[in-house]
Amino acid sequence: MSLKPFKDDLFAYPATLSSENNGAHTVIDYRELRDINARDEVPERRAHAQYVDISVRKMQQDLSLKTDAGSIRHVAVGRTQGAAIIVLYLHGQGGSRKQGVDDFTFGGNFNRIKNLMAGNSGLYLSPDFSDFGDTGAAQITALIGHYAEQSPNAKIFVACGSMGGALCWKLAAHNDMGGRIDGLLLLGSLWDESFFSSPAFKRRVPVFFGQGSKDPVFPVEKQEAFFRSILARSKSYPTRFVRFETGTHGTPIRMTDWRATLNWMLSKAP
């Protein structure tokens, strides 16, 4: 499976400044004046119209799922049954399910993933959850379990923004989920050594890191060191690191090329 294009020219990465590990680690030229101020009608609030297509809202539902871990409010975009691909976005501290479906913030990048899923027989989920610990992980596990049953053939990818990464690593370590998910995207997020003993690592689940070089919350050097430690354990492990030079904490959420990343993951999924 390969995702069909959606506004690829607008969302393509700016110039590559350097590349190593056969392209697994790339440094991308990021400039606030161009990549925020020129792209947004109102900087950080509203992307210019050409970056978004809001007709996708007719395929969007605000739902609540009753589970043993509690009721989980979530927004679903696309096919809630028989989906070919499922992508979840788990927000960071202070976020909510609304962040991941906001059409106009982050340069329209959430609108793009919504349209990519809607246009490719997919499902996009942006949930609320109680915390970044075991309760939150149990809720996300229940949510994924529910939709995986409705779409048994779907490839499942989990994108985690900032502190949401704590949940990405918990899912990877979980016996059921680590054996079920097909890729992890860490966007301006954290690292976790427990990954190396997880079912997901044993299955060689693809891992993508997007990080701003000036992230004040999670230092880029630590995330890069973790990325390199994956390759040190397994030279051919499917992992990629995109460093946005001069970018800050929210930059990867704005700049990550969803289609290129997911197509790479689809080609490497276990």
N, C-alpha and C positions, 0 to 999 in steps of 0.2 A: 504494500500500500504506500502511496505517496500523496501528500496533500496538494490539491490544486492551488494555484497562486491566488493571492488576494492583496492587491496594492503592493506587490513585491518591490517595485522600483522606489516607492516612497519609504519603505521600511528597511531597505538594504543597508548594510553597515557602511559608514563612511570609510575613508582610506584605512588600510591595514598598515600599521607602523612597523610591526615585526611579527615574525611567526617562528615557532620552534616545535620540536617533538612531532615532526611531520604534519604540522598544522593543528595539532591538538591544543597548543597554547598560542593564542593570538592577542596582540595588543592593537586596539582600535582607536583611531583618532576621534576623540569626543570634544566638542566645543559647545559650551553653554549658549553662546550667542547664536550659533547656527542651530543646535539641536534642541534648544528650548525656545529661545526668543523668536527665531525665524519660523519655527514649526507651530507655535501656539499663538492664537489670536489674543488670549490673555495668558501670559506666562504661568505654567504649572496648573492652570485652571481649565483652559478650553483650547483644544487643538483646532487648527484651521479645518474648515469643512471638508477639504479634499482627503483628509486622513481618516475620515469616518464614513460609515454607511449605517444609518440608524434604522434602516428597514428590518434589520436583524431583531429588533425589539419585539416583533410579532411572534418570534420563536422563543421568547424569554418568559419564564414563569418564576414567581416567588413562592416557594413551597416550604412545607414543614414535614419532616419525616419522623414518625414515632419509633424509637428504638429502645433497647434495654439500657442504653447509655443516656437516655433522655431524648427530648424532641430536638431535632436539628433543623434550624431554619437555614435555607440555602436557595440560591438562585440557580436555575437550570436553563441553559440555552441549547436548543437543538433537540436531538432524538433521545427521549427518556427510555426508549426500548429499541433493541436491535441496532444500537450504535456500533460503528466500526472502530471508533476510537473515543476514549474518555479522557479529558484533561481537567484536573482540579487545580484551583489556585487557593493556597492557604495564606491568608494575610498575616502581617506582623503586628507588633504591639500597637494597640489603639485603633486597629483597623476593624472592619466588619465585612459581612458578605457583600455589602454594597460597593466596597472598593474595587473588587475584581470584575465588576460589570459596569463601572463608570465609563461611558463612551468617550468622554472628552479629556479626562486627566491622563497623565503619563503619555502625552503626545498621541493619544488615540490607540495605544498599543493593546489595551484590553478590548476595545472595539474590534481590533483585528483578530484576536484569538476567538472572539465570539463568532465573527464571520467565517473564520477558517473552519470552526467546528460545524456551524450551520450548513456550510457549503460542501462539506465532505462526509455527510452522514454521521457526524460526530455529536458528542455531548460535552458541554462545558459546564463545570460546577464551581460555584463560589460560595462556600459555606461559612456560617458562624460556628464557633466552638467555644467551650468554656475557658480553656487555658492552653498553655503550651506544654503541659505535662501529660500524665497518664489518662486523665479524664478526657482532655481534648483528643488524644490519640485514639481512645476507645470510640469517641463520637465519629471521627473521620473513618476509622475502620468499619464502623457500622454503615456509614453512608456509602463508602466504596463497595462494601459487601452487597448492599441493596441494589445499586445500579449495575454491578457486575453480574448479578443474577438476571437482571432485565436484558443485559447485553453480554451474553456469555462469551462471544468471540471478540469482544473489544480489547484492544491494547489500552493499557491504563498508565497515564503519565501524571505525576504530581509535581506541581511547581510551588515553591515555598519562598515567600518574600520575607527577608529580614529574619525576625525571631520565629516566624513560621517554620524555618528550617529545623527547629527542634523537633517538630512533628514529622518532617520528612525522614529524619534519622530514626525516629521511633517506629515509623511504618516499615522502614528497611529492616529493622531488627526483629519485627513481629513475625512469628512463624507463618501465619496465614498471609499477611500483607506482603512480607518480604518475598514470598513465593508467588505473589499475584501481580504486583506492580511491574511495569515494563520500563520505567525511566524516572529519574529525579532531576528537577531543575532547581538549583539553589541560586536565588537572585538577591544579591547584596546580603548574603546570609552567613551562617556559621558552619563550623566543622565538627566532626564527632568521630573520635578514634574507634568507637564501638562498631562503626560501619564494617571494619575488617573482619569481625566475627559474625556478621549478619547473614541471614539467608539471601538477601539481595546481592551482597558482594559475591557470595558463592555462585549465584546464578549469572554474574557478570551483567547486572542491570546497568544500562548506560547512565552516567551522571554528567550533568552540565553545570558549570559554574559561570555566572556572570558577576563581575565585581568592578566597582569604581576604584581607581587607584588612590583616590582621596577619601575613601569611606571612613568617617570618623567613628563608626560604631563597631564594625568588624574589619580590622586591618587587612588590607589586601595581601600583605606578606604572609600572614598566617593561613589565609585561604589558599594561596599559591603553594605554600609548603605542604598543605594537606593534599592538594591535587597531585603534587609531585610524589607524595608518599604512596598514593594509589598506584602510580606508574612504577614506582620502585618495587612494589610487591608483584606487579604483573604488567610487563612492558606493553602488552597489547590490550590492556583493559580499555573498554570503550568509555573514555572520559574526555571532556573538552573544557577548556578554560578561556573565556573571553574577558580580557581586561580593558576597561574603558578608561583611557588615559585622561586624567584630570576629573573624571566622573566622581560623584559622591554617592551617598547611601541609596538614593532612589533611582540612580541612573540605569542599572540593569533592568528594572521594571519598565522603564521607558524605552530602552534601546535594544533589548534582546530580540533577535529575529526569530519569532515563534515558528514560522514555517520551516526555515532552514534547520533549526534545532530539532524540531519534531520529526522532520523527514530523516535527519541523521539518526535519531533515536529509533525510528521505525525500521531503519535498515540494520540496526544492531540489536534490536530487542531480542531477549532470550526466547 
